[in-house]
């Protein structure tokens, strides 16, 4: 949520790079962007080379021209810090700022995200640039947000990082004895005698391959360290800006389910969450919705900002398909439906050269407004003006939540077993779709968040149980909550050290079971089970379960563990814990979660046909229902409440039948839904 007095509607705009064009183009840009309804531009994202041509010179003259131009044209500014790509002179003079890749290769100048996050030189100059920019523009009233760096990512394995890693470890473990115990370094005679013995875990040391490690505890800590290192870079620029512009909110653009960085931890230090939505060609609308919900969940359900999307086409996929007519509008409203208070693009004008020259833009290479994409952008701009502040700050009520945890993600996928086909995000998505396909609102939360406001909590593949999490889950169930946990849960502590005494470790009492072992199946094989008189596959992992107080709901039908439980239910205090011992089909999760939601009195927001998504946001006693038709066909829907369509300026009666066109959108506003 961009909390700024000059923001009173959904901000509409995105990245603008006039430095790539000659001044004669700029005036035409301004005319076209005003015509499209653009009211905010993100500028100065990659200008470090222009702003600082050598070690001592800072020249903001060209940037001043851009600021004046967009200000004179009535636009707001999201100001970048330009620190995502260091200038060539810096790499030449200080080669220690260049990253070392996972395979040990030392980078040369080129590309972007090529700066070592633990380089003291990079830290000094990046923070100084942010400070000078904030000092220079501290009185610029139309700067409504700051955009630090750009899409932080990747990792570095250089000597700077190796030394910083040792310091990070000393702060965490205090002694080498504690570190050796946590990492179980007695395995393979791996004991460390001196902090200097510890090296970065990569292909030169601890890894079979990039994804699998021989010492998961080491690689897990390096993932944490790498995320923390980049976060410290962000925090340093943040503080430099805040000193001069304390009232302007600051963000950096995230990238959905991005594995290398623990966004839940990052969000604590961001004034608002923003992210870049670039779905692949085969991505379902449920997958995109889950990413939006993740972003909303990073800051306790507060609205976020859609910082980037393409108006038409991406440029990095093997085949880069156009967004079909109506899809830009549909996906923009999907972002708003799930909590965005902005609709922004990369980019305003299509670049004339380099790797993003074929990435979509509001203004295409033809340089006029006479394109399909420009017309769609302009029509959307008009609608967002009409909406005004009706959705700004609106919350999304949910009675169900899914737990997502980066440490858990890292630990599971660094493991050398039991099945390398296991993908944590895919297992989370299976449960998410079970809710989303039925239009049941679900939050995505972290393990440290409050569970008590939810009637139903799902923690898929909770492989790692951090200190206190088991007690919090027990308290949640004991107080009447319904919990679902799954196969491969409770196996390790926060250091990826096995919790001995029987699986699922500290969750055994809560689940009322003992998992004796787990069978790993190849993609070509599956077991089966029957749930509510319908047969479903048991895929990838099959936990072999013994009940210790729980009741069996269904059983394996094949192999030597035929007749043993697949799904169990354990009464725990006033609540209950379900354990699902395998991975199954999408149909199973929809069936199973429907039953659990019915049991918890959690109903769909609205009954709707297949491929019609329904979600809601609430504000000041009013509900806005978003009805989005993702199908290629017109669909008939039944309006659940009397209300007004904010886009079509028409009213609907309760239970009225309405045809929503393919890729169509209805925003139905009415007083309290309860």
N, C-alpha and C positions, 0 to 999 in steps of 0.2 A: 504494500500500500504506500503510494507516494504521498506522504503527508507534507503538503506545501500549500500555502494560502493561494497561490496562483493556479492550482489544479482544481478545477470544478467540473470536469467532464472526463470521459475516457480519452486519454492522450492518444493522438493518432499521428504516426510519422515513422521515424527510423533513421538509419545511418545515412549521413550525407557527407560526401568527400569532394568538395569543390576544388581542392588542391590538385586533383587528377585532371582538371579541365582548365581551359583558358577563360579569362574574365568575360569574354563575349557570350559564353554559355550561361553564366550565372544568372543574368537577368531573366533569361527565358526559363531557367529552372524555377525561379521564384514565382513567376506567373503560373507555371504548370502546377507547382506544389500547392499554391493557394487554391487553384481551381479544383484540385483533388481533395481539399479539406484538410490538408496536412497542417498540424498546429504545433508539432514538436520535432526537432531534429537532434540526432545524436552526432556530435562532431568531435574531431580531434582524437579519434581512436588510434590512428597509426601515423602520427605526425612527429615523432621524436626527432627524426633526421632533419625535419624542417625547422623545428623549434630550437634545437641545440646542435649547430653544425660543427662545434668543436668543444673542447673540455670546459672552456670558460664563457663562451658566448651563448646567450639566450635571446632569441629574436621572435617576438610574438606578433610582428606586424601583419603577416599574412593571416594569422588566426584572428587578429583584431578585425580585419576586413570581413571575414566570414561572420563573426559575431555581430558586427554592425549590420551586415546585410540581412541576416535572418531576423534580427531584432526589429529593423525597420519594416520588415514584412510581417510583423505581428506574431512571430513564432517563438515558442519556448525552446529552451536548450537543455539537453542532457549532455553534460560536458565530460568528455573522455580525458584520460591522463596520458595516453599515448605510450604507456610503458610495456606493451606486449611485444614490441619489436625494437631492440636496441639499435642505435646507429652504427654504421660500418666503422667509423673512427674508433669507437669504443672497443669493438672486437679486435681491431688491429693493435691498439695500444695496450689493451688488457685482455689477452686471450684466455685468462682464467675465468672470464665470465661465460665462456661457451660450454654448453652441456656435453656430457658423455652419455652415450646411449646404453641401453640394456646389454648390448653385446660388447661393450667396452670401447666402441668407436668414438673418438673425439670429433665433435662437430666443428665445422668452419662457419664463417659468417654466411647467413642465408636463411630464407624462410622466416618463420616467426616462432614464438615460444622456444627460443633457442638460448635463453638466459638462465644460467644456474641460479636457482632461488637462494642458495647459500653463499653466493659471491658477495663479499663485502663491497666490492666495486659496484656491482649492479644495484645492491640495496641503497648505497649512498646516492647514486645518480637518479634512480627511480624516485626515491623519496624527495630528493631535492627538486626534481621537476614538478611533482605533485604540489609541493609547497609553493613554488614560484607561480604556478598556474593559479592556485587558490588566492594567493596574495594579489596577483594581477587582476583577477576577476571578482574579487570579494564584494564589489558594489554592483555587480551585474544582476539586476533583479529578475530577469527572465530565465536565469539558470535554476531550474526546478529540481535537478538531480545531478549527481556526479556518477560517472561510469569508470571505475578503476580498472586499469589493464583491459583485458578482453579474453574471455573464455580460457581462464587459467587451466593448464592441463599438462599432461605428460609427466616425466620424471627425469631426474639426473642422477648419475652414479660417479661423479667426478671426485677428486680429492677434497674439494671444499665440502661436498656433501658427506663424504666418509668421515671427516673430522667432526662435522656438525652432528652426525648420527651418533658418534661416540659420546658427545656432550649430552645429547638428548637422552641417551640410554643411562648415563650416570645420574641424571636428574630423576629418571623414572625408577631405577633399581637400586641406586645408592652404592651397592657393592657388587663385585663380580660373582660372589657366591650366590647372591639372590638372582642375578641374571642367568647363571649356569643352571640353577634349579628350574627357573621358569622356562628356559629353552630346552631342557633335558639334554644338555650337551654331553652327558656321559654316553649317549648314543653315538656310535662310530668314533669314539675317542675325540670328541669335538670340543673338549674343555678349553675355555679361554683363560690364560694366565695373566694377561695384561689387556687393558682397554685398547691398546694399539693392535692387538691381534684381530680385532673385529673389522671386517671389511664389508663393503656394500654387497648385498645378496643379488647377484645377477648371473649371467651365463659364464662369467669368469670364476664364479664361486659356488653358490648354493643351488642353482636351478638346473633341472632337467631341460626345461623349456621356459618360455616367459610365464606361462600360467602355473606350472607345477614346480614346487620347491621341495628340496630334500630336508630342509629345516623350516617348517611352517612358522614357528615362533619368531624366527629371525626375519623372514619375509613379511610377516604380518606387522611386526614393529616398524619395518622400513616403510611399509605402506602408510602407516600412521604418521611416521616422521615426515615423509614426503608431502603428505597433505598438510601437516602442521607447518612445514617450511614455507609453502606457498601462501598459507593463511597469514603467516607473520609478515610476508611481503605486502599482502592486502591491508593488514592492520596498520602497517607503517604509513602507507599512503593515505589511508583513512584518517589517521590522527593528524597528518600534515594538512589535510584539507579542512578538517573540523576546527583547527586552530583559527582559521580565518573566516570560515563560513559554517558556523555551528548549526544554523537552522536548516541547511539544505541537506536532504537525505542522500545517502551514498549507497551504491550497490556495485556488484560486478555480475556479469551475465553468466549464469550456470547453464548446464547442458543436460537436464533431465537425469536419467539414471546413468550418471557418469562415474565409472568405477574408481578412478585414481584419487578422487577427492571426497572427503567426508562432508557432504553438504549440510548434514544436520548440525555438525559442529560449526561450520562456516556461517550458517544463518544467524547464529547468536551475535555475530559481529557485523552483520549487515543491517542497515536501516530498513531495507525492504528487499525481498527476494525478486530477482528477475531471471528470465531464462530464454533460451533460443530454441524454437520448435521447428525441427526439420525432419518430418517423418520420412522413412524410406518408402519406396513404391509399394511394398507389400504390407506396410504397417496397418493394423486394424485401427478403427476409431477408438476402440477400447484401450489399446496400448497408448495412444496419444492422451486419452482422458486420464489414464493412470499417471502419466508424467505430469500433467497439470495438477492432479491431486497430490502428488508427491511435493511439488513446489508449494502448494497451499499449506501442506502439513509441516513444512520446515520451520515456519514461524507461528506455530500454535493456531493454524487456521486463518491467519490474516491474508487478505488479498495480495496477489503478486503482480508482477509486470511481465507481459509478453514483450521481451526486448527485441527479438528478431524472429521473423519468418520470411519465407520468400513470397513475393507477390505472384510468382508464376512457376519458376523452375530452379532447382538446385544445380550444382555443377560438379559434384564430387562422386556421385553414384556411377556405377557401371553404365546404366542408362538413365537419363535424366528426363523423366516424363513431365509434361506440362500439367499444371493444375487445370482440370476441366472447368468449363464455365460454371460458376456458382460455388465452387469448392473453396475459393479464397474467402468468400463471405461466410460460408458454413463453418470453416475451421476457425475463423476469427471469432465467431460467436460461440463456438465450443470453448475456446480459451476463456472468454468472458463468463460463460456458464459455469466453469469450474473455478472461477475466482480471480481472473485477470482484471485489472483496472486500466490496462492499456492495450492497444493494438499497434504494433510497430514492426517495421520491416528492415531487412537488409536487402535492398538498398534503395536510395532515392533515385539515383541515375546509374545506369549500367556502366561499369568500368570499361575503358577503351583498351585495356591491355592486362596481361598477366593472368593468373590462374582463375580469377573470378569474373573474367570478361563475359562469360556466358551464364553467369548467375543472374537470376531475374531481378527486375527493378520496377519501380513505379514508372519511371521514364526510360524507355528503351533506347537502343542505339539510333533509331530513326529520329529521336529528339522532339517528338510532338505528342499531343494528347490523343492522337487518332489511332489508338491501339485498343484491343479488347481489354488488356490488363489495366491500362490507365482508366478506361471507363468503369471497370469493376471497382477499382480503388476509389474513384471519385464518388460512385454511388454509395459505397460503404462509408466514406467520409461524411456524406450528407446524413446518413442514418445515425451515425454516432453523435453528430451535432444535435439531432432530434432527441436522442436518449438523454442528453445532458448528464446530470449527476445521479440519475435514478439507480444505477448499479454501483456507483463508487462507494467502496467501503462495505458493501453488503457481504454478509457471512453465509456460509453453507452449512446447514444443520445436518448432522449425521448421528445415527444411533449405533453404527457399526464402524469398526476400524481394523486396519491391517498394520501389523508391525513390520517395519523395514529398518535394517541396521547394517551400516557399511562394514563394521568390524566382522560381522557375521558373514557378509558377502565375500570379503577378502579371505577369511579363514577357510570357508567351504571350498573356494575355487583354487586356493593354493595347495589343497590337500592332494596327496598321492593316491588317494582312494576315497570311497569305494567305487566311484563311477565318474569318469571324466566327462560324461554327457550331461551331468547335473549342472544346471544354470539357475542360480538363485533367483534372478529377476523373472525367469520364465515360470518358476514355481509360484512366485508371488502373483504373477499375472493370471495364472489359472484360477486362483481364488478371487482376485479382483474381478475377472470377467463373470464369475458366478454371481456377483452382486450387480455389476454394471449392466449386463445383458437384460436384467430384470428391472433396471432403473431404480435400484436401491442405492442411496447415497452412502459412500464409504470414505472415511478419512484414512490417510496413510500417515502413521505417527512413528516416533522413535521409542526406544525402550525406556528412555528417561521421562517420557511424557506421562500425563495423568491418564490412567485407564478408567477411572471411576465414572466418567460421564457417558460411557458406552455400555450398551446392553450386550453387545457381542464383540469379541476380540479374537482376531485370527493372527497366529504367529507361525507362518510357514517356515519349515526347516530351521528351527531355532537351535542350530548346531552348537552355538556358543552361548553359555549362560554366564553373564557378567555378575560380579558381586551384588547381592541384594535383589536381583531380578526375579529369582525363584520365589522369594518371600513376597514381593509385590504382586506377582501373578497369583500366588496362593490367597493373598488378601483380597484381590479382585474377585476370584471365584467364591471365596468364603462369604463375601458380602452380596452375593447374588448374581454375579456376572457369569456369562457363558463364554468359555474359552475353547478355541480349537488349536491344537498343536499337531505336528505331523512327524513323519519319518525323519530319522537322523537328527532328532532334537535332544538337547541336554547332554551332548557327548563331551564337551570340553569346557574349560574355564576361559577367562579372558586372554590367556597366553597360548591357547590352543593345546593345552595340557589335558589329557583325558581325565574325566571325573570317574574314578574307579568305584567299584561296588555295584555295578550294573547300570545299564542304560534304561531310561533316559536321564541318568545322573540325578541332579538335584530336582528334576521334575517327576521322579518316580512316584512320590507320594501324591502329588497333584493329579497325575494321570491314572494312578491306581494300576499300573502295569509294570512288567519287566520285559524288556526287549533282549532276548538271548543272543541274537545275531541278526544280520541283515544280508539278504541275498541281492546281488547286483546282476541285472539283466541287460544284455545288449539291446540295441534299438530294434533288432529284428524279432525279439521274443517278448512275451508278456505272460503273466499268470492271469487268472480271472477271479471275480467275486460277484456275488449277486446282492444288490441293494434294492430293497423294496420291490422285489420280484422282477428286477431288470438286471441283466448281466453287463458288467463293465470290466475293462482291462486293468490289471495291476502291472505298472510299467516301471522300469529302471531300477527302483529300490523296493524290496519287499521286506519289511520288518517282521521278524518272527517273534510273536508277542505271547506272553503268559499273563493272564489276568491276576492281579493282586488287589482285588476289590472292585475293579471295573467290570462292566457288563459288555459282552460282545454283541455287536450289531450286524456283523457279516463276517464271512470266513473265506479263506483261499480255497479254490476248487481244484488246484493242480499241484504237482510236485510233492516232495516228501513232507512239506508243511501244510498239505491239504487238511482242511478242517480247523486250522488255527486262525485266530482273529485277525481281521484286517482293520476294522474300525471298532473302537471301544468308547464307552461312555462311563464316566465316573462322577458320582455325586460328591461334591466337596463343599461342605458347609451349606450355605443357602444357594450355591450355584453349582456349576458342573463343568467338567473338562472332557472334551472329545479328543480322541487321538486317531489320526488317519495315517495308517502305516505304510502307505504306498503313494505313488503318483498315478493319476488316472486321466480320463478323457474330459474334454470340456463339458460334455453332456452330464457326466457324473457330478461335477462341481456345481452346475446349475441345479441339478436335482437335489443334491445333498444340502446346499446352502439355502434352497427354498424351504426345505423342511426345518432347518435350524432357525431361519428368519421367522417362519410361521410360529415356531415354538417361543421365540423371543418377542413376538408381536411387532416385528419390523416389517412394514409394508412397502411396496413400490411407491414411488412418488406419484406415479400415474401408470395405468395399464396402457401399453402401446404396442403396435405391431413390430415385427422384427426389423432391426436396423433403424429404428426411430429412438433416438436418445432423449431422455428427459432428465433434467436436473433443476435445481432451484437455488436461488440466493434470497436472503431475507434482510430487510432493513426497515427500521422505524415502523414496525407493525405491518409491513407490506411484504408480500411474497412475489417474486418474479419467477415464473415457470418458463424454462427454456425447452422448447420442443424442436428437435433437430432431426431432419430426415436425411440420413446418410445413404439411403438406397438410390438406385437409378430409376425408381418408379414413384409415382404419386401414391400417397398413403392416406387412409382414412383414420382419423383419431377422434376420440370422444373427449371433449373439453370437461375437466373435472369440476371447475368452479366458474361462476360468473365473473368475468373480468374483461380487461381491455388489452388488445394487442398493441404494444408500444411502437411497433414498426409499421403496422398497417393502418393505424388510427381507426380501429373498429372494435366493437364490443362483441363478446360471445356469451351465450347463456349456458348455464350448467347443463351438462349432458348433451350439448349440441354437437352434432357430427360435422367435422371440418375436414376438408381435403388439404393436406399439406404437400406441396409439390416436391418433386425430386430435388434434393439439395436445399430444400426450403427451410425457413426458420420462423418460428412463432415465439414471441416474447410476451407471455400472458401475465399481466399484473393484477393482483387482487389483494384485498385485505386478508389478515391472518388466515393461514391455511388450516390451523388447528380448529 
